[in-house]
Amino acid sequence: MPYTKQMIIKAVLNLIDIFTKSKNFDYANKFINYLENTKIHDYFTYEKITIVYSKARLAYLEGNNEALDTIKKCQDLLLFCDCSETANMIEKEISEDIQSFKTTQK
């Protein structure tokens, strides 16, 4: 059932977000790897973009500044598809992440 699979993917994406926000990067990486090894149909393009974004955000939070380029590409793609609310959400999350880094480095 494709929609059941879509709901499972969305649930796992929510878990990745929860683990990322709580800085439990090991579990977030495990769930990202799980999704990357799952055959996801192109019908679920939004979910695929979210996986790429989640992986890049996690890499950025782990110290890979080059991951911001991937995040920006995801954001540009969402803007191209007229998903401005989601693109703005990404902007807000990344701004908060950058601010968090500045606070922890002091």
All heavy atoms as an XYZ file, in Angstrom:
874
protein
N       0.843     -1.173      0.000
C       0.000      0.000      0.000
C       0.895      1.245      0.000
O       1.601      1.497      0.979
C      -0.889     -0.001      1.231
C      -1.830     -1.183      1.348
S      -3.108     -1.188      0.094
C      -4.192      0.029      0.735
N       0.859      2.007     -1.084
C       1.759      3.159     -1.179
C       1.510      4.230     -0.114
O       2.451      4.844      0.377
C       1.508      3.711     -2.573
C       0.384      2.949     -3.151
C       0.098      1.782     -2.275
N       0.272      4.459      0.257
C       0.002      5.525      1.227
C       0.394      5.111      2.639
O       0.778      5.949      3.455
C      -1.449      5.980      1.142
C      -1.704      6.650     -0.182
C      -2.462      6.043     -1.157
C      -1.114      7.885     -0.471
C      -2.665      6.638     -2.389
C      -1.294      8.492     -1.706
C      -2.077      7.870     -2.656
O      -2.249      8.459     -3.870
N       0.335      3.814      2.920
C       0.825      3.323      4.210
C       2.332      3.536      4.280
O       2.855      4.002      5.296
C       0.478      1.834      4.388
O      -0.931      1.664      4.278
C       0.969      1.320      5.730
N       3.020      3.223      3.193
C       4.461      3.440      3.142
C       4.786      4.926      3.306
O       5.731      5.285      4.012
C       5.029      2.917      1.824
C       6.534      2.945      1.769
C       7.067      2.216      0.559
C       8.574      2.183      0.591
N       9.129      1.429     -0.518
N       3.989      5.787      2.693
C       4.202      7.228      2.822
C       4.048      7.673      4.278
O       4.826      8.486      4.777
C       3.230      8.004      1.926
C       3.464      9.507      1.965
C       2.456     10.269      1.131
O       1.331      9.812      0.905
N       2.849     11.438      0.678
N       3.071      7.136      4.975
C       2.871      7.493      6.383
C       4.042      7.009      7.244
O       4.465      7.708      8.166
C       1.555      6.916      6.915
C       0.314      7.553      6.314
S       0.231      9.316      6.704
C       0.337     10.002      5.068
N       4.576      5.840      6.919
C       5.747      5.335      7.643
C       6.939      6.257      7.407
O       7.660      6.620      8.352
C       6.068      3.882      7.236
C       4.965      2.948      7.725
C       7.439      3.448      7.759
C       5.045      1.539      7.161
N       7.144      6.659      6.160
C       8.239      7.576      5.829
C       8.080      8.883      6.592
O       9.042      9.393      7.172
C       8.302      7.824      4.301
C       8.693      6.541      3.580
C       9.264      8.965      3.967
C       8.462      6.569      2.085
N       6.873      9.414      6.622
C       6.634     10.668      7.357
C       6.887     10.497      8.852
O       7.443     11.384      9.498
C       5.215     11.170      7.111
C       5.025     11.737      5.726
C       3.620     12.259      5.517
C       3.477     12.779      4.110
N       2.850     14.056      4.026
N       6.509      9.362      9.397
C       6.755      9.096     10.826
C       8.252      9.046     11.103
O       8.731      9.615     12.096
C       6.073      7.807     11.245
N       8.997      8.382     10.228
C      10.450      8.306     10.411
C      11.080      9.693     10.257
O      11.987     10.059     11.010
C      11.071      7.279      9.436
C      12.588      7.314      9.494
C      10.558      5.876      9.741
N      10.593     10.496      9.312
C      11.090     11.863      9.168
C      10.828     12.679     10.433
O      11.671     13.485     10.848
C      10.456     12.547      7.943
C      10.969     12.067      6.594
C      10.079     12.588      5.465
C      12.417     12.493      6.384
N       9.685     12.466     11.051
C       9.393     13.145     12.317
C      10.365     12.703     13.410
O      10.827     13.535     14.207
C       7.954     12.888     12.755
C       6.957     13.681     11.945
O       7.277     14.728     11.398
N       5.742     13.181     11.860
N      10.682     11.419     13.445
C      11.653     10.921     14.421
C      13.030     11.552     14.186
O      13.713     11.938     15.140
C      11.764      9.399     14.361
C      10.587      8.616     14.916
C      10.732      7.133     14.596
C      10.477      8.837     16.418
N      13.417     11.657     12.923
C      14.701     12.283     12.597
C      14.723     13.718     13.109
O      15.708     14.159     13.717
C      14.967     12.231     11.072
C      15.205     10.789     10.634
C      16.151     13.126     10.690
C      15.176     10.590      9.132
N      13.636     14.434     12.904
C      13.558     15.820     13.372
C      13.650     15.892     14.895
O      14.374     16.725     15.445
C      12.260     16.463     12.875
C      12.199     17.944     13.177
O      13.173     18.673     12.856
O      11.183     18.391     13.743
N      12.954     15.007     15.575
C      12.985     14.983     17.043
C      14.392     14.687     17.544
O      14.904     15.375     18.435
C      11.971     13.952     17.588
C      10.544     14.442     17.357
C      12.223     13.663     19.068
C       9.479     13.378     17.552
N      15.036     13.670     16.964
C      16.385     13.323     17.401
C      17.394     14.419     17.055
O      18.322     14.675     17.825
C      16.827     11.982     16.813
C      16.144     10.799     17.441
C      15.503      9.857     16.665
C      16.142     10.629     18.814
C      14.878      8.766     17.245
C      15.516      9.543     19.408
C      14.884      8.604     18.610
N      17.201     15.074     15.918
C      18.100     16.164     15.544
C      17.964     17.327     16.518
O      18.962     17.872     16.990
C      17.824     16.625     14.102
O      18.026     15.512     13.212
C      18.734     17.763     13.693
N      16.728     17.707     16.827
C      16.502     18.820     17.752
C      17.023     18.521     19.148
O      17.463     19.423     19.857
C      15.017     19.176     17.808
C      14.536     19.894     16.573
C      13.062     20.209     16.642
C      12.622     20.932     15.377
N      11.177     21.157     15.345
N      16.994     17.256     19.541
C      17.484     16.886     20.871
C      18.982     16.544     20.846
O      19.519     16.067     21.846
C      16.683     15.718     21.433
O      16.901     14.556     20.665
N      19.618     16.784     19.691
C      21.052     16.546     19.502
C      21.447     15.079     19.725
O      22.560     14.776     20.140
C      21.882     17.482     20.370
C      21.666     18.950     20.048
C      22.618     19.825     20.800
C      22.407     21.309     20.628
N      21.892     21.858     19.473
N      20.531     14.183     19.437
C      20.805     12.748     19.490
C      21.116     12.299     18.062
O      20.316     11.629     17.404
C      19.605     12.001     20.072
C      19.961     10.606     20.499
O      20.909     10.025     19.992
N      19.200     10.075     21.433
N      22.306     12.693     17.594
C      22.668     12.547     16.193
C      22.836     11.095     15.752
O      22.599     10.772     14.593
C      23.933     13.343     15.879
C      23.788     14.830     16.131
C      24.854     15.579     16.572
C      22.579     15.477     15.932
C      24.736     16.945     16.797
C      22.437     16.842     16.155
C      23.521     17.570     16.588
N      23.231     10.215     16.663
C      23.409      8.805     16.285
C      22.086      8.201     15.801
O      22.044      7.544     14.763
C      23.953      7.987     17.451
C      25.419      8.287     17.726
O      26.117      8.757     16.808
O      25.857      8.036     18.862
N      21.026      8.422     16.570
C      19.723      7.880     16.162
C      19.209      8.563     14.895
O      18.640      7.906     14.014
C      18.690      8.006     17.287
C      18.856      6.962     18.355
C      19.245      7.319     19.637
C      18.630      5.624     18.083
C      19.407      6.364     20.621
C      18.792      4.650     19.053
C      19.182      5.029     20.326
O      19.348      4.079     21.291
N      19.416      9.867     14.793
C      18.987     10.568     13.585
C      19.691      9.982     12.364
O      19.049      9.730     11.330
C      19.268     12.065     13.716
N      20.987      9.748     12.469
C      21.740      9.149     11.352
C      21.242      7.752     11.017
O      21.148      7.383      9.844
C      23.234      9.098     11.686
C      23.946     10.363     11.297
O      23.736     10.891     10.218
N      24.796     10.854     12.187
N      20.908      6.966     12.029
C      20.402      5.611     11.779
C      19.092      5.641     11.000
O      18.884      4.861     10.067
C      20.217      4.860     13.096
C      21.524      4.423     13.707
C      21.326      3.699     15.013
C      22.688      3.374     15.622
N      22.599      2.640     16.855
N      18.199      6.566     11.367
C      16.922      6.653     10.652
C      17.101      7.230      9.247
O      16.393      6.830      8.316
C      15.910      7.467     11.459
C      15.285      6.682     12.574
C      15.578      6.966     13.904
C      14.420      5.638     12.305
C      15.009      6.240     14.940
C      13.848      4.888     13.334
C      14.143      5.189     14.651
N      18.053      8.153      9.076
C      18.345      8.659      7.730
C      18.863      7.519      6.863
O      18.426      7.356      5.711
C      19.341      9.836      7.783
C      18.639     11.083      8.321
C      19.931     10.116      6.402
C      19.553     12.247      8.632
N      19.776      6.725      7.396
C      20.292      5.569      6.648
C      19.175      4.594      6.294
O      19.153      4.043      5.192
C      21.391      4.856      7.444
C      22.665      5.652      7.480
O      22.944      6.456      6.605
N      23.452      5.441      8.532
N      18.260      4.385      7.234
C      17.118      3.513      6.968
C      16.327      4.021      5.758
O      16.002      3.256      4.842
C      16.216      3.421      8.198
C      14.874      2.806      7.911
C      14.742      1.427      7.758
C      13.738      3.601      7.767
C      13.505      0.858      7.465
C      12.513      3.034      7.482
C      12.396      1.664      7.328
O      11.176      1.116      7.030
N      16.021      5.320      5.754
C      15.231      5.871      4.647
C      16.009      5.860      3.337
O      15.430      5.626      2.275
C      14.779      7.295      4.978
C      13.684      7.415      6.027
C      13.366      8.880      6.299
C      12.429      6.667      5.614
N      17.307      6.104      3.408
C      18.109      6.086      2.183
C      18.171      4.689      1.570
O      18.343      4.560      0.361
C      19.521      6.598      2.466
C      19.576      8.084      2.680
C      20.982      8.601      2.906
O      21.808      7.891      3.491
O      21.227      9.736      2.477
N      18.022      3.672      2.397
C      18.046      2.303      1.903
C      16.658      1.751      1.591
O      16.516      0.577      1.259
C      18.755      1.397      2.918
C      20.219      1.725      3.026
O      20.886      1.944      2.026
N      20.727      1.788      4.244
N      15.660      2.604      1.713
C      14.283      2.233      1.411
C      13.946      2.713      0.005
O      14.269      3.834     -0.364
C      13.313      2.889      2.420
O      13.671      2.460      3.736
C      11.883      2.520      2.135
N      13.312      1.869     -0.756
C      12.891      2.270     -2.110
C      11.686      3.201     -1.974
O      10.604      2.783     -1.577
C      12.528      1.031     -2.928
C      12.049      1.330     -4.309
C      13.185      1.259     -5.298
C      12.647      1.375     -6.699
N      13.098      2.551     -7.376
N      11.905      4.468     -2.282
C      10.838      5.466     -2.187
C      10.499      5.913     -3.604
O      11.365      6.392     -4.343
C      11.268      6.661     -1.315
C      11.608      6.180      0.101
C      10.179      7.724     -1.283
C      12.191      7.240      0.999
N       9.249      5.753     -3.968
C       8.795      6.092     -5.311
C       8.865      7.600     -5.540
O       8.718      8.392     -4.612
C       7.360      5.591     -5.511
C       6.966      5.535     -6.954
N       6.591      6.656     -7.658
C       6.911      4.503     -7.827
C       6.316      6.317     -8.903
N       6.503      5.008     -9.026
N       9.049      7.968     -6.790
C       9.124      9.391     -7.145
C       7.825     10.145     -6.871
O       7.819     11.375     -6.830
C       9.503      9.562     -8.616
C      10.956      9.226     -8.881
O      11.729      9.104     -7.903
O      11.331      9.082    -10.060
N       6.727      9.419     -6.685
C       5.479     10.082     -6.314
C       5.650     10.872     -5.012
O       4.949     11.836     -4.766
C       4.342      9.072     -6.096
C       3.848      8.376     -7.330
C       3.442      7.052     -7.258
C       3.764      9.026     -8.562
C       2.976      6.387     -8.379
C       3.305      8.366     -9.675
C       2.910      7.052     -9.587
O       2.454      6.393    -10.698
N       6.571     10.418     -4.188
C       6.781     11.036     -2.882
C       8.001     11.953     -2.911
O       8.900     11.861     -2.073
C       6.906      9.953     -1.810
C       5.743      8.995     -1.807
C       5.940      7.644     -1.923
C       4.436      9.472     -1.709
C       4.866      6.758     -1.931
C       3.350      8.595     -1.733
C       3.571      7.242     -1.844
N       8.000     12.839     -3.877
C       9.117     13.758     -4.078
C       9.337     14.651     -2.863
O      10.477     14.895     -2.465
C       8.884     14.611     -5.337
O       8.718     13.735     -6.451
C      10.055     15.541     -5.607
N       8.284     15.132     -2.260
C       8.426     15.994     -1.082
C       9.180     15.255      0.029
O      10.077     15.820      0.668
C       7.063     16.464     -0.580
C       7.153     17.347      0.641
C       7.474     18.691      0.516
C       6.952     16.825      1.922
C       7.591     19.507      1.635
C       7.070     17.627      3.040
C       7.384     18.964      2.893
O       7.502     19.755      4.006
N       8.841     14.002      0.234
C       9.511     13.221      1.259
C      10.984     13.024      0.918
O      11.853     13.086      1.790
C       8.817     11.870      1.456
C       7.490     11.947      2.183
C       6.316     12.414      1.327
O       6.471     12.591      0.093
O       5.227     12.595      1.907
N      11.273     12.823     -0.372
C      12.661     12.670     -0.801
C      13.452     13.957     -0.554
O      14.602     13.905     -0.097
C      12.724     12.290     -2.281
C      12.331     10.866     -2.558
C      12.474     10.562     -4.038
C      12.670      9.096     -4.248
N      13.072      8.762     -5.611
N      12.854     15.097     -0.856
C      13.515     16.372     -0.595
C      13.748     16.537      0.907
O      14.812     17.007      1.336
C      12.677     17.551     -1.151
C      12.621     17.492     -2.676
C      13.242     18.900     -0.690
C      11.596     18.425     -3.288
N      12.770     16.138      1.703
C      12.888     16.261      3.155
C      14.017     15.379      3.688
O      14.729     15.770      4.620
C      11.549     15.916      3.838
O      10.523     16.741      3.283
C      11.623     16.158      5.333
N      14.209     14.219      3.095
C      15.321     13.345      3.501
C      16.653     14.036      3.197
O      17.548     14.069      4.049
C      15.239     11.971      2.804
C      14.002     11.211      3.280
C      16.517     11.161      3.047
C      13.654     10.001      2.427
N      16.779     14.599      2.007
C      18.019     15.293      1.629
C      18.266     16.464      2.582
O      19.380     16.655      3.073
C      17.947     15.776      0.160
C      19.127     16.683     -0.177
C      17.888     14.588     -0.786
N      17.215     17.231      2.858
C      17.335     18.360      3.779
C      17.725     17.893      5.181
O      18.632     18.461      5.804
C      16.025     19.159      3.830
C      15.976     20.099      5.005
C      16.751     21.255      5.011
C      15.193     19.828      6.118
C      16.740     22.117      6.100
C      15.170     20.683      7.204
C      15.938     21.827      7.181
O      15.927     22.673      8.267
N      17.067     16.864      5.674
C      17.354     16.363      7.025
C      18.796     15.883      7.137
O      19.472     16.143      8.140
C      16.401     15.219      7.385
O      15.073     15.680      7.429
N      19.267     15.200      6.114
C      20.642     14.708      6.113
C      21.620     15.887      6.104
O      22.611     15.887      6.851
C      20.870     13.811      4.904
C      22.245     13.192      4.857
C      22.386     12.258      3.676
C      23.769     11.653      3.627
N      23.906     10.738      2.490
N      21.340     16.891      5.294
C      22.221     18.060      5.220
C      22.190     18.855      6.524
O      23.229     19.320      6.998
C      21.818     18.949      4.041
N      21.021     19.007      7.110
C      20.916     19.745      8.373
C      21.691     19.027      9.469
O      22.411     19.652     10.247
C      19.455     19.904      8.781
C      19.305     20.705     10.056
C      17.860     20.991     10.381
N      17.787     21.823     11.567
C      16.920     21.635     12.554
N      16.025     20.679     12.466
N      16.931     22.414     13.600
N      21.562     17.724      9.505
C      22.293     16.945     10.497
C      23.802     17.092     10.273
O      24.557     17.292     11.225
C      21.873     15.485     10.438
C      22.476     14.566     11.474
C      22.118     15.018     12.887
C      21.984     13.148     11.249
N      24.233     17.016      9.027
C      25.658     17.185      8.719
C      26.135     18.569      9.148
O      27.231     18.716      9.704
C      25.904     16.966      7.227
N      25.309     19.572      8.911
C      25.674     20.932      9.327
C      25.804     21.020     10.845
O      26.763     21.583     11.365
C      24.646     21.940      8.817
C      24.910     23.325      9.326
C      25.974     24.075      8.837
C      24.114     23.884     10.330
C      26.237     25.336      9.329
C      24.375     25.142     10.825
C      25.438     25.873     10.320
O      25.703     27.116     10.817
N      24.863     20.445     11.560
C      24.898     20.477     13.015
C      26.088     19.688     13.574
O      26.559     19.968     14.673
C      23.594     19.943     13.601
C      22.374     20.835     13.392
C      21.102     20.123     13.823
C      22.536     22.154     14.148
N      26.576     18.735     12.800
C      27.747     17.967     13.208
C      29.047     18.677     12.814
O      30.128     18.162     13.062
C      27.710     16.563     12.616
C      26.617     15.701     13.207
C      26.525     14.319     12.594
O      26.656     14.183     11.355
O      26.306     13.371     13.361
N      28.917     19.857     12.189
C      30.104     20.659     11.895
C      30.491     20.781     10.440
O      31.495     21.415     10.111
N      29.728     20.214      9.530
C      30.045     20.296      8.106
C      29.377     21.543      7.517
O      28.206     21.509      7.131
C      29.573     19.035      7.387
C      29.870     19.054      5.907
O      30.339     20.037      5.356
N      29.582     17.946      5.250
N      30.127     22.631      7.412
C      29.567     23.890      6.900
C      29.175     23.811      5.426
O      28.325     24.575      4.971
C      30.554     25.042      7.125
C      30.643     25.420      8.589
O      29.703     25.225      9.352
N      31.794     25.941      8.988
N      29.779     22.888      4.675
C      29.431     22.727      3.259
C      28.005     22.221      3.077
O      27.420     22.366      2.007
C      30.433     21.799      2.582
C      31.819     22.389      2.510
C      32.840     21.422      1.936
O      32.449     20.349      1.436
O      34.035     21.752      1.996
N      27.438     21.637      4.115
C      26.064     21.136      4.045
C      25.068     22.274      3.838
O      23.960     22.046      3.348
C      25.717     20.353      5.305
N      25.470     23.503      4.175
C      24.583     24.650      3.944
C      24.261     24.815      2.459
O      23.173     25.278      2.113
C      25.205     25.939      4.489
C      25.098     26.142      5.991
C      25.858     27.393      6.418
C      23.648     26.238      6.424
N      25.190     24.429      1.575
C      24.929     24.504      0.132
C      23.769     23.579     -0.254
O      22.895     23.966     -1.031
C      26.175     24.117     -0.669
C      27.299     25.125     -0.519
O      27.017     26.301     -0.196
O      28.468     24.733     -0.729
N      23.764     22.385      0.297
C      22.677     21.432      0.016
C      21.366     21.953      0.579
O      20.316     21.859     -0.078
C      23.013     20.051      0.605
O      24.250     19.600      0.058
C      21.916     19.045      0.308
N      21.418     22.505      1.784
C      20.210     23.069      2.398
C      19.649     24.177      1.519
O      18.442     24.245      1.280
C      20.519     23.567      3.820
C      20.810     22.378      4.734
C      19.382     24.427      4.363
C      21.399     22.747      6.077
N      20.523     25.032      1.022
C      20.095     26.142      0.153
C      19.464     25.609     -1.133
O      18.458     26.139     -1.606
C      21.287     27.052     -0.152
C      20.959     28.232     -1.003
C      20.046     29.193     -0.292
C      19.801     30.411     -1.177
N      18.530     31.041     -0.917
N      20.021     24.533     -1.686
C      19.449     23.927     -2.892
C      18.044     23.393     -2.613
O      17.138     23.556     -3.445
C      20.346     22.808     -3.423
C      21.612     23.315     -4.066
C      22.485     22.162     -4.514
C      23.806     22.665     -5.053
N      24.720     21.579     -5.416
N      17.868     22.761     -1.462
C      16.531     22.269     -1.088
C      15.557     23.437     -0.959
O      14.424     23.375     -1.442
C      16.590     21.496      0.227
S      17.451     19.923      0.139
N      16.027     24.496     -0.330
C      15.186     25.673     -0.148
C      14.822     26.290     -1.502
O      13.660     26.639     -1.733
C      15.918     26.680      0.730
C      15.071     27.835      1.171
C      15.843     28.754      2.106
O      17.069     28.788      2.096
N      15.117     29.495      2.905
N      15.793     26.410     -2.400
C      15.528     26.959     -3.736
C      14.534     26.098     -4.505
O      13.652     26.617     -5.200
C      16.827     27.101     -4.529
C      17.734     28.194     -4.007
O      17.256     29.064     -3.234
O      18.935     28.174     -4.361
N      14.670     24.784     -4.380
C      13.745     23.867     -5.059
C      12.327     24.057     -4.540
O      11.361     24.100     -5.311
C      14.208     22.427     -4.873
C      13.369     21.341     -5.530
C      13.269     21.567     -7.037
C      13.963     19.979     -5.245
N      12.193     24.201     -3.232
C      10.870     24.423     -2.646
C      10.281     25.758     -3.094
O       9.086     25.845     -3.400
C      10.944     24.351     -1.127
C      11.196     22.945     -0.570
C      11.619     23.014      0.888
C       9.963     22.071     -0.736
N      11.121     26.774     -3.177
C      10.633     28.072     -3.676
C      10.198     27.959     -5.133
O       9.168     28.526     -5.527
C      11.717     29.142     -3.520
C      11.955     29.630     -2.096
C      13.200     30.518     -2.038
C      10.734     30.375     -1.565
N      10.956     27.215     -5.939
C      10.607     27.004     -7.339
C       9.240     26.328     -7.471
O       8.461     26.629     -8.362
C      11.687     26.158     -8.026
C      11.368     25.821     -9.450
C      11.510     26.760    -10.452
C      10.920     24.546     -9.787
C      11.205     26.446    -11.771
C      10.612     24.228    -11.097
C      10.758     25.183    -12.094
N       8.955     25.425     -6.540
C       7.682     24.693     -6.554
C       6.569     25.452     -5.841
O       5.485     24.905     -5.621
C       7.861     23.321     -5.918
S       8.953     22.239     -6.834
N       6.835     26.692     -5.478
C       5.876     27.561     -4.805
C       5.477     27.022     -3.431
O       4.327     27.108     -3.018
C       4.635     27.791     -5.678
C       3.833     29.011     -5.243
O       4.416     29.934     -4.635
O       2.611     29.038     -5.490
N       6.461     26.471     -2.735
C       6.271     26.004     -1.360
C       6.977     26.981     -0.420
O       7.890     26.605      0.324
C       6.834     24.600     -1.191
S       6.038     23.355     -2.213
N       6.552     28.220     -0.474
C       7.261     29.271      0.253
C       7.179     29.100      1.767
O       8.125     29.452      2.482
C       6.753     30.654     -0.166
O       5.374     30.760      0.074
N       6.084     28.576      2.273
C       5.988     28.381      3.731
C       7.035     27.387      4.221
O       7.678     27.616      5.254
C       4.581     27.904      4.117
C       3.530     28.991      4.023
C       2.164     28.516      4.471
O       2.099     27.746      5.460
O       1.179     28.907      3.841
N       7.217     26.315      3.487
C       8.221     25.318      3.874
C       9.624     25.895      3.701
O      10.494     25.679      4.552
C       8.059     24.033      3.042
O       6.719     23.573      3.164
C       9.005     22.949      3.507
N       9.857     26.636      2.629
C      11.159     27.271      2.419
C      11.464     28.263      3.539
O      12.605     28.337      4.017
C      11.189     27.971      1.068
N      10.462     28.996      3.980
C      10.654     29.929      5.093
C      10.929     29.188      6.394
O      11.707     29.658      7.227
C       9.434     30.837      5.256
C       9.303     31.836      4.131
O      10.275     32.162      3.454
N       8.095     32.309      3.900
N      10.304     28.037      6.567
C      10.560     27.221      7.753
C      12.022     26.777      7.790
O      12.672     26.810      8.831
C       9.648     25.997      7.773
C       9.845     25.109      8.979
S       9.175     23.449      8.754
C      10.229     22.810      7.475
N      12.546     26.401      6.627
C      13.953     26.007      6.533
C      14.839     27.190      6.920
O      15.795     27.030      7.690
C      14.293     25.497      5.117
C      13.667     24.123      4.891
C      15.802     25.454      4.886
C      13.809     23.598      3.478
N      14.537     28.354      6.401
C      15.312     29.561      6.719
C      15.320     29.804      8.233
O      16.363     30.097      8.818
C      14.719     30.767      5.991
C      15.511     32.032      6.166
C      16.826     32.015      5.416
O      16.892     31.392      4.345
O      17.794     32.629      5.907
N      14.159     29.656      8.847
C      14.050     29.874     10.296
C      14.854     28.831     11.071
O      15.582     29.172     12.008
C      12.586     29.835     10.720
C      12.369     30.097     12.188
C      10.906     30.035     12.560
C      10.775     30.238     14.056
N       9.551     29.764     14.605
N      14.746     27.558     10.679
C      15.486     26.497     11.375
C      16.986     26.714     11.286
O      17.701     26.577     12.281
C      15.138     25.123     10.790
C      13.843     24.560     11.262
C      13.567     23.174     10.722
O      14.224     22.714      9.774
O      12.659     22.536     11.279
N      17.464     27.065     10.098
C      18.899     27.251      9.911
C      19.375     28.484     10.676
O      20.447     28.463     11.283
C      19.255     27.323      8.413
C      18.949     25.972      7.758
C      20.714     27.695      8.205
C      19.578     24.765      8.430
N      18.581     29.536     10.689
C      18.941     30.719     11.481
C      19.048     30.364     12.959
O      19.973     30.807     13.653
C      17.909     31.827     11.293
O      17.923     32.291      9.978
N      18.123     29.563     13.448
C      18.166     29.118     14.847
C      19.388     28.237     15.102
O      20.031     28.357     16.151
C      16.881     28.374     15.208
C      15.672     29.264     15.288
C      14.360     28.500     15.436
O      14.370     27.245     15.427
O      13.316     29.165     15.533
N      19.718     27.372     14.144
C      20.888     26.508     14.297
C      22.165     27.353     14.355
O      23.039     27.116     15.186
C      20.986     25.509     13.142
C      19.895     24.457     13.169
O      19.244     24.291     14.229
O      19.681     23.811     12.124
N      22.269     28.340     13.473
C      23.446     29.213     13.446
C      23.535     29.978     14.762
O      24.617     30.080     15.357
C      23.398     30.158     12.233
C      23.595     29.357     10.937
C      24.445     31.264     12.351
C      23.332     30.136      9.660
N      22.426     30.502     15.234
C      22.411     31.231     16.499
C      22.798     30.311     17.660
O      23.524     30.718     18.559
C      21.023     31.852     16.750
C      20.988     32.811     17.891
C      21.794     34.080     17.615
O      22.769     34.087     16.890
N      21.375     35.151     18.208
N      22.350     29.091     17.626
C      22.683     28.121     18.653
C      24.185     27.861     18.674
O      24.787     27.760     19.743
C      21.917     26.819     18.420
O      22.333     25.832     19.333
N      24.789     27.761     17.494
C      26.239     27.559     17.415
C      26.990     28.739     18.007
O      27.960     28.573     18.729
C      26.693     27.356     15.976
C      26.663     25.927     15.522
C      26.142     25.598     14.289
C      27.157     24.915     16.314
C      26.117     24.285     13.867
C      27.129     23.591     15.906
C      26.602     23.284     14.665
N      26.525     29.942     17.706
C      27.185     31.143     18.238
C      27.120     31.162     19.754
O      28.062     31.532     20.423
C      26.556     32.407     17.661
C      26.878     32.640     16.206
C      26.203     33.891     15.702
C      26.492     34.110     14.228
N      25.769     35.285     13.699
N      25.984     30.748     20.299
C      25.802     30.739     21.747
C      26.696     29.693     22.417
O      27.284     29.954     23.451
C      24.327     30.461     22.087
O      23.509     31.437     21.446
C      24.075     30.528     23.581
N      26.799     28.510     21.819
C      27.576     27.440     22.431
C      29.076     27.654     22.271
O      29.861     27.101     23.040
C      27.203     26.057     21.853
O      27.399     26.065     20.441
C      25.777     25.698     22.202
N      29.488     28.454     21.300
C      30.916     28.686     21.078
C      31.470     29.774     21.984
O      32.661     29.946     22.075
C      31.192     29.037     19.613
C      31.003     27.853     18.703
C      31.259     28.209     17.252
O      31.365     29.367     16.887
N      31.351     27.187     16.405
N      30.618     30.529     22.679
C      31.076     31.602     23.547
C      31.599     31.081     24.844
O      31.392     30.072     25.336
C      29.945     32.599     23.811
C      29.639     33.422     22.592
C      28.584     34.437     22.914
C      28.292     35.302     21.691
N      27.276     36.283     21.939
